[in-house]
């Protein structure tokens, strides 16, 4: 987040003080000035006391009497109004620090989401800007009370770590806004799944960038957002500005878990509506267990189907050669088969450990913003 070099004066005086000095210089009292300017005396008195503003109409009238250009009076009033607004804003930011302490600030600074600072007010100010809200109440209305259901349709109020989760989701939203994408095509995305499955089966070193480009060609944004401490989210799927977005945290750190999660999120896009938001590995009141089961079944189909699993279980004895041959036959990765059968206790955990590939998406930052194919 780049800082802007802006200067804001410590004190700005109400233009009524300038008017008072000018009237003394002219030897003119408020009553006479009001008469000459064609304004009620009480209005002029209120301006001189700093209790009322100079309107554009007044500024033009004052110009005729004081010979000071109307734009001076208007600029003076505008500067004073901004100063008062910033004073009020400063009080809001100062009070917001209590709210700001709930977020994993140090980790957000480390990852460059907000700037490093030792000033409490600056931390609170940056967090408000990060979320695009004016005050903590606006944040609460958005993430807790669903006051804007067309944008954020679930409540984080009863989750274990709503502050960290909201920060992770917001970062994904900001990242997605930087990525231009063509209009989403369900047909194109469905047709790309076999190619994506082949990427899963081969799992080369540049798999994530290739995956992003293929999905983006169909209008689907796949983004990586490093997970935050206390934000136990493996992934999220939602629509942002008419584009489906799959946000991945990389918490699984193993190829079999990564690919199951990806196809699970893809299932949400293809099977469920634009109004839904899905957060994986996180309990929240609005969670639709039926839709989660449908997404799981979709992921099973595209990684290692129930029919394929049944066929593999007929093989006895299970050797590494049999495993590799079967994986090639069904176009999947050996780790997918091993992970599934270890989970069901049909294979010992000691079997085939070398086929599990560690995943660390943080080492490839260029994939955070894929090159658009439009």
C-alpha positions in Angstrom: 0.0 0.0 0.0 1.7 3.2 -1.2 1.6 6.2 1.0 0.5 9.5 -0.5 2.4 12.6 0.3 -0.3 15.0 1.3 -0.1 18.0 3.6 -3.0 18.8 6.0 -2.6 22.0 8.1 -2.8 21.6 11.8 -5.3 24.5 12.2 -7.6 26.2 9.7 -9.6 29.3 10.8 -13.2 29.9 9.9 -13.6 32.5 7.1 -15.7 34.5 9.5 -12.4 35.6 11.2 -11.1 37.0 7.9 -14.4 38.8 7.4 -14.3 40.3 10.9 -10.7 41.6 10.2 -11.8 43.1 6.9 -14.8 44.9 8.4 -12.6 46.4 11.1 -10.2 47.6 8.3 -13.2 49.1 6.4 -14.6 50.6 9.6 -17.9 48.9 9.0 -20.1 47.1 11.5 -22.0 43.9 11.0 -25.3 45.7 10.6 -24.1 47.9 7.8 -22.3 45.1 6.1 -25.5 43.0 6.2 -27.4 45.8 4.6 -24.9 46.3 1.8 -24.6 42.6 1.1 -28.3 42.1 1.1 -28.3 39.5 3.9 -30.0 39.3 7.3 -27.9 40.7 10.1 -28.3 37.5 12.1 -26.7 35.5 9.2 -23.7 37.8 9.1 -23.4 37.6 12.9 -23.4 33.8 12.8 -20.7 33.8 10.2 -18.5 36.2 12.2 -18.9 33.8 15.2 -18.0 30.8 13.1 -21.4 29.3 13.5 -22.5 29.5 9.9 -21.0 28.9 6.5 -20.4 31.2 3.6 -22.5 30.0 0.6 -21.5 30.6 -3.1 -24.3 33.2 -3.3 -22.9 35.0 -0.2 -19.3 34.8 -1.6 -20.4 36.7 -4.7 -22.2 39.3 -2.6 -19.3 39.7 -0.3 -17.0 40.3 -3.3 -19.0 43.4 -4.2 -18.7 44.9 -0.7 -15.2 43.8 0.4 -13.6 43.7 -3.1 -12.1 40.3 -2.1 -12.8 37.7 -4.9 -15.7 35.3 -4.4 -13.3 32.4 -5.0 -11.3 33.4 -1.9 -14.4 33.2 0.3 -15.4 29.9 -1.3 -11.9 28.4 -1.0 -11.6 29.6 2.6 -15.0 28.0 3.5 -14.1 24.8 1.7 -10.7 24.5 3.4 -12.3 25.1 6.8 -15.0 22.5 6.2 -12.4 19.9 5.2 -10.4 20.7 8.3 -13.4 20.2 10.5 -14.2 16.9 8.7 -10.6 15.7 9.2 -10.8 16.6 12.9 -13.9 14.5 13.3 -12.2 11.8 11.2 -9.2 11.8 13.5 -11.4 11.2 16.5 -13.1 8.2 14.7 -9.7 6.8 13.8 -8.4 7.2 17.4 -11.4 5.3 18.7 -11.0 2.7 16.0 -7.7 1.5 17.4 -9.5 -0.8 19.8 -11.2 -2.4 16.9 -7.9 -2.6 14.9 -6.2 -4.6 17.7 -8.5 -7.6 16.8 -6.7 -8.1 13.4 -3.4 -9.9 12.8 -1.7 -6.6 12.1 1.9 -7.8 12.3 1.3 -10.5 9.7 -0.6 -8.2 7.4 2.4 -5.7 7.6 4.8 -8.6 6.9 2.9 -9.6 3.8 2.6 -6.0 2.6 -1.1 -5.7 2.9 -0.7 -2.5 5.1 2.4 -0.3 5.7 4.7 -0.7 8.7 4.1 2.0 11.3 4.4 2.4 15.1 1.5 5.0 15.2 -1.7 3.5 16.6 -3.9 5.9 14.7 -2.1 5.2 11.4 -2.7 1.4 11.9 -6.4 2.0 12.5 -6.5 4.4 9.5 -4.8 1.9 7.2 -7.2 -0.9 8.2 -10.2 1.3 7.5 -8.8 2.1 4.1 -7.9 -1.6 3.5 -11.5 -2.6 4.1 -12.9 0.5 2.3 -15.0 1.5 5.2 -15.3 4.8 7.1 -15.6 3.4 10.6 -15.7 0.1 12.6 -19.5 0.2 12.5 -19.5 0.1 8.7 -17.2 -3.0 8.9 -19.5 -4.7 11.3 -22.6 -3.9 9.2 -20.9 -5.5 6.2 -19.3 -8.6 7.7 -21.6 -9.2 10.6 -25.0 -7.8 9.9 -25.2 -8.4 6.2 -26.5 -4.8 5.5 -25.3 -5.1 1.9 -26.5 -8.6 1.0 -26.0 -8.1 -2.7 -22.2 -8.0 -2.0 -21.5 -10.1 1.1 -24.2 -12.6 1.8 -23.0 -14.5 4.8 -22.3 -13.4 8.4 -18.9 -13.9 10.1 -20.3 -12.9 13.4 -20.3 -16.4 14.9 -17.1 -17.7 13.3 -14.1 -18.3 15.5 -11.9 -15.6 14.0 -14.1 -13.1 12.1 -11.5 -10.4 12.0 -8.7 -12.5 10.4 -11.1 -14.2 8.1 -12.5 -10.9 6.9 -9.0 -9.6 6.2 -8.2 -12.7 4.2 -11.3 -12.4 2.1 -10.8 -8.7 1.6 -7.3 -9.2 0.3 -8.7 -11.7 -2.2 -11.3 -9.2 -3.3 -8.6 -6.5 -3.8 -6.4 -8.9 -5.8 -9.3 -10.0 -8.0 -10.1 -6.4 -8.9 -6.6 -6.1 -10.4 -7.1 -8.9 -12.9 -9.0 -8.1 -16.1 -11.0 -11.1 -17.3 -13.3 -11.9 -20.2 -17.0 -12.6 -19.6 -17.5 -15.9 -17.7 -18.4 -18.8 -20.0 -19.8 -21.9 -18.2 -19.4 -23.9 -21.4 -15.8 -23.0 -21.8 -15.0 -23.7 -18.2 -16.6 -27.1 -18.3 -14.7 -27.9 -21.5 -11.4 -26.9 -19.8 -11.8 -29.4 -17.0 -10.2 -32.4 -18.9 -7.1 -30.2 -19.6 -7.0 -29.1 -16.0 -7.2 -32.7 -14.9 -4.1 -33.5 -17.1 -2.3 -30.7 -15.3 -3.2 -32.4 -12.0 -2.0 -35.7 -13.3 1.4 -34.3 -14.4 1.7 -31.7 -11.7 4.7 -29.9 -13.2 6.6 -27.1 -11.4 4.6 -24.3 -13.1 1.3 -26.0 -12.6 -0.4 -23.0 -10.8 0.4 -20.4 -13.4 -0.9 -22.7 -16.2 -4.0 -23.5 -14.1 -4.7 -19.7 -13.7 -4.3 -19.0 -17.4 -6.6 -21.8 -18.5 -9.3 -20.7 -16.0 -8.9 -17.0 -16.8 -9.6 -17.8 -20.5 -13.1 -18.9 -19.3 -13.5 -15.9 -17.1 -12.7 -17.7 -13.9 -10.1 -16.0 -11.6 -8.0 -18.3 -9.5 -6.0 -16.3 -7.0 -3.6 -17.2 -4.2 -3.9 -15.3 -0.9 -1.5 -16.4 1.9 -3.4 -17.7 4.9 -3.4 -15.5 8.0 -2.8 -16.8 11.6 -6.2 -17.6 13.2 -7.9 -17.7 9.8 -8.5 -21.4 9.2 -9.7 -21.0 5.6 -8.5 -23.4 2.9 -10.3 -21.6 0.1 -13.3 -19.5 -0.8 -15.5 -19.3 -3.9 -17.7 -16.3 -4.7 -18.7 -13.9 -7.5 -17.0 -10.5 -7.5 -18.1 -8.0 -10.1 -19.7 -10.7 -12.3 -16.6 -12.9 -12.3 -16.4 -16.2 -10.4 -13.3 -16.1 -8.1 -11.6 -19.1 -6.5 -9.4 -17.9 -3.7 -6.8 -20.3 -2.4 -4.8 -20.0 0.9 -2.3 -22.8 0.3 -2.9 -24.2 3.8 -3.1 -27.8 2.6 0.5 -27.7 1.2 0.2 -31.1 -0.5 -0.8 -31.8 -4.1 -3.6 -34.2 -3.4 -5.3 -31.8 -1.0 -4.8 -28.8 -3.4 -6.4 -30.5 -6.3 -9.4 -31.8 -4.4 -9.9 -28.3 -3.1 -9.7 -26.8 -6.5 -12.2 -29.1 -8.1 -14.4 -28.7 -5.0 -14.4 -24.9 -5.6 -15.0 -25.4 -9.3 -18.0 -27.5 -8.4 -19.5 -24.6 -6.5 -19.1 -22.3 -9.6 -20.7 -24.8 -12.0 -23.4 -26.2 -9.7 -24.5 -23.3 -7.6 -25.6 -19.7 -8.0 -23.9 -16.4 -8.2 -25.4 -15.3 -4.9 -23.6 -17.9 -2.9 -20.4 -17.6 -0.9 -18.5 -20.7 0.2 -15.7 -20.8 2.8 -13.9 -24.1 3.1 -12.8 -25.6 6.4 -14.7 -23.0 8.3 -17.9 -23.3 10.2 -20.4 -20.4 9.8 -24.2 -20.1 10.3 -25.0 -19.8 6.6 -23.1 -22.9 5.5 -25.1 -25.1 3.2 -24.1 -28.6 3.9 -26.1 -30.0 0.9 -24.2 -27.8 -1.5 -20.9 -28.7 0.2 -21.7 -32.4 -0.4 -22.5 -31.7 -4.0 -19.1 -29.9 -4.4 -17.3 -32.8 -2.7 -19.0 -35.3 -5.1 -17.9 -33.1 -8.0 -14.3 -33.1 -6.8 -14.4 -36.9 -6.3 -15.6 -37.3 -9.9 -12.8 -35.2 -11.4 -9.9 -36.5 -9.2 -10.6 -40.2 -8.4 -14.2 -41.2 -8.9 -16.1 -43.8 -6.8 -16.1 -46.2 -9.7 -12.4 -45.8 -10.3 -11.8 -46.3 -6.6 -13.8 -49.5 -6.6 -11.9 -50.8 -9.6 -8.6 -50.0 -8.0 -9.5 -51.9 -4.8 -9.9 -55.0 -6.9 -6.2 -55.0 -7.6 -4.2 -57.3 -5.3 -1.6 -57.0 -4.3 -1.1 -53.2 -4.6 2.3 -52.4 -5.8 3.8 -49.1 -6.8 3.8 -50.3 -10.4 0.1 -51.1 -10.3 -0.5 -47.7 -8.7 1.3 -45.8 -11.4 -0.2 -47.8 -14.2 -3.7 -47.2 -12.9 -3.1 -43.5 -12.3 -2.0 -43.1 -15.9 -5.0 -45.1 -17.1 -7.5 -42.8 -15.5 -5.4 -39.6 -15.9 -4.8 -38.7 -12.3 -1.9 -38.4 -10.0 -0.8 -41.3 -7.8 -1.0 -39.0 -4.7 -4.7 -38.6 -5.3 -5.3 -42.3 -5.2 -3.0 -42.8 -2.2 -4.4 -40.0 -0.2 -8.0 -41.2 -0.7 -7.2 -44.8 0.2 -5.2 -43.8 3.2 -8.1 -41.7 4.4 -10.4 -44.7 4.1 -7.7 -46.9 5.7 -7.4 -49.1 2.7 -3.7 -48.3 2.4 -1.2 -47.8 5.2 0.1 -44.3 5.8 3.6 -45.6 5.1 2.7 -46.5 1.5 3.8 -44.2 -1.4 4.8 -41.1 0.7 7.2 -40.1 -2.1 4.3 -39.3 -4.4 3.0 -36.5 -2.3 4.3 -33.2 -3.6 4.7 -30.3 -1.2 3.1 -27.1 -2.4 4.3 -23.6 -1.5 2.5 -21.0 -3.6 4.2 -18.2 -1.7 7.5 -18.9 -3.6 5.9 -17.9 -6.9 4.5 -14.4 -6.3 4.1 -13.7 -10.0 1.2 -16.1 -10.0 -0.7 -13.9 -7.6 -1.6 -11.7 -10.6 -1.9 -13.9 -13.6 -1.3 -12.5 -17.1 -4.8 -12.0 -18.6 -5.6 -13.8 -21.9 -7.7 -11.0 -23.3 
